[in-house]
Amino acid sequence: MPKLVIPRLFIPKVVCDTIRPKDFRNERWEENGVDYIFRGDELDRVLFDLEEGAYVQYGMGQSMKSFYGSRPGSYPEQGAAMIDFTSDQIQKVRKLPFKSVNTIYLVAPFDEWLERLEKRGDLEDDDRIARYGEGALSLETSLPDEGIVFVVNRNNQLEQTVEDVTLVIEQKYDMKRQELAREVGRQMLAGIQELNLVAS
């Protein structure tokens, strides 16, 4: 869903490096250089670049299969930009030399999140458990952080999500909607934690 929201904001997206393969999402295959720079066949080079400090921020999921990192040249020289990053990178991103940083968490209701996960096809048990872990960690990190604005990201309500994100950027987002979105996040965390108990 974030990939559907970002183009409708007419704000440049920072294209990050990743080592995972291309996915079929939102009825199309991801494109190299548009969605991400896919570098799974250059793992040694990615590790070298990482050691050399070529990334201004990066994150690795619990499955150790989902590295994402952004390079200085990926950001526009001026103006606004959108970047998606893992929750463990929030503090690092806030320290980057931007005029301001709006941290937005697009949260889906738990049943819709599960439905999206199922649409990605058959996942191995370890991948599925890792996804649950990543989701739980992301919410556990983000929910207590008052600097993060939560926006509900429902299936079939894309225009509402775009409108809400635009209001956040313009600093006009309603606090009642924000609290409702945080509650959706709390419910989602509880659902994932229950799944983790069943899976373990």
N, C-alpha and C positions, 0 to 999 in steps of 0.2 A: 503493500500500500504506500509506503513513503515514496516509492519510485513513481507512483501515479500523482502524488501530491506535489512534489518538487517542481515538475515542469509547468504546472498550472500557477505557480507563484511568480514566474518570469524572473527568477533570481538564479544566477549561475550556480551550478552544482560543482563542488570540488570533487574531481574524479580521483578516487583512492586506488592504490594498489591492493590486490588480493591474491592469495595463493589458491583459492578454491576454484573449481571449474565453473563454467558458465551454467546458469540455471534457465529453465523455461518458466518465466513468471509473467503474469498479466497478459497471457496469450501471445507471448513472443519470447524468442531467445535473447538473453542479454548480449549487448554488443561491447566489444573491446574498445576502450577509449571513450565510451559514452556512459555506460553504467559503472564500470570499473576498468582498471588496467589489469588484465588477468595474467599473472606471472607464475602460475603453478608449475610450469616447465622450467622455471629459472630459480628454483628454491635456493641454490647455493648463492646466486647473485643477490637475492633478497636478503639472505642472512648476512652477507658481506655489507650490503648497503645499510642494514640495521646497525651493525657494529661500527660502521663509519659515521653514524649519526645523520644519515640522509633523510630520515623521516622526522617531521616536526611533531607528529603524534602517531601512535599505533596501538593496536589492541589485538589480543589473541583470545578466542573463545575457549571454553573448557574442553571442547573436543580436540583442541590443538589443530583444527583443520580450517579455521576461519580467521586467519590473519588479515587485518585491514590497516593500511598506513597511508598517510598523506605526506607529500613532499612540498617544500616551499614553492616550487614552480607550478604547483597545481592550483594555487590560490590566485584570484584576480589581483592586479596591482592596486586597484581601488574599488570602492563600492561594496555592496553586500554580496554574500555568498552563503550557500547552504552546504553543510557537511554532515554525513551520518557517521557516528562513532560509537564505540562500546562505552558502557557506563563507567568502567574503570578509568576512562580517559578524560572525564569531565574536568577535574581539577587542572590537568595539563592543558586542555583546550582553553580554559579560562585565563591561563597565564600567557597565552600567545598574544603578540602585540597587535590586537585589534582594538578599534575604538570602543566597541561593545560586543558582548556575546549574549544572545538569547538562547537559552537551552530549553528545547521543546521535546517532550516525550509523547510520541503518538502511541496511545494505549488502546488496544482493542478489548472489547468484552471477552471474557475467558472462552466462551463457547465458539466465538468467531475466530479467536486466535487458534484454537484447536482445529477448526475447520480449515484454516489457511495452511496449517502445518500438514494436515492430511493431504491437501491438494498438491503438495510438493512431491508426492509419490511415496513409494515404500522406503522407509528409513530403517536402517539396521537398528537393533535395540540399543547399542552403545551411542549411536548418533541421536536417537530419540531422547535418551536419558540426558545426554549432553545438552540438547536443546532445552529440556526442562530446566536443567541447572543454570544455563545461560539466562533464561527468562527470569528465574527466581532471583539470581544474583543481580541482574539489571534492576529489578523492582526494589529489592532490598537496599540497593545503593541509592536509588533515585527518589523513592517515596519520602524519606526523611529530609531531603535536600530542598529547602524552601526556594532556592534559586532556580529550580526546574519547574517549568510550566507544563502541566499535563493537558493534553487535548485528546478527546475521544475520537477514535478512528474506526468508525463502523463500516461494515460491508454495505455497499449500495448507498452510502451517504458521503460520497467523495467531495461534493461541492460544499457541504457543511464543514468538513474537515479543512478544506482550503480556506474557507471564510474564517474559521477559528484561528488557523495559523497566521493568516494575514493580520487579524486583530492583535495577536500576540506581538508580532513584529512592530505593529503600529502602537503598541502599549495601550490598547483599548479593550483587552480581553476581560470579560466579566468574571469576577471572583467566584460567583455562584457556579458558573460553568466549570471553572478551574477546580473547585472542590468536588463537584460531581465527577469530573474526570479522575481526580485522585482516588475517589471511592471505587471507581471502575478498576483502577490500578490495584487497590487493596484486595478487591474481590478476585482479580486475576492472580495475584500472588498466592492467595489462599488456595485457589484451584490448582495452581502448579505445585504447591507444596503437598497437596493431597495426592497428586499424580506421582510425585517423587516417592512418597511413602509406599504407594502401590507398586512402583517399579523396583524399589530396593528390597 
